[in-house]
Amino acid sequence: MGMKVKFVGLNKAKAKLTEQADMKDVIKAVRKSTVEVQEQTKRNMGTTYNKRYKSGSKAGKRISTGQTKRMTNVYFEDNGLKGIIRPETEYFQYVELGTRYMAKEPTLKPALDTIYPVFLERIKRAAEGS
């Protein structure tokens, strides 16, 4: 079971870019933006997953082990035109989206929301050839 974010309409944009843009610039924009989303996601995890035990023998110790942060990897497909950020812990989607028993603690979506406008600007510049 995994979580997938998909941007609709990219096939048309890809076809248009192939006609107009230097694909090296497009691939560079995808690569740079994907890595920035991964880095921002990991920073978000560092600040979001910072709970501590409240009582018992572990009182005051951090609950988070950092496993999800360490296992958040980047992959590229489609000759570099598709960037994939994959937190590879089995439970990531439960933490990101929440369950009926626990509130969500999003880290990937806020990173996407931050980097997406920058990504669009990079793609626009690549399409214009500047």
Secondary structure, DSSP 8 states (H G I E B T S, - for coil): -------TTHHHHHHHHHHHS-HHHHHHHHHHHHHHHHHHHHHHHHHHS--B--SSTTTTSBS--SHHHHTEEEEEEGGGTEEEEEE-STTHHHHHH--SSS----SHHHHHHHHHHHHHHHHHHHHHT-
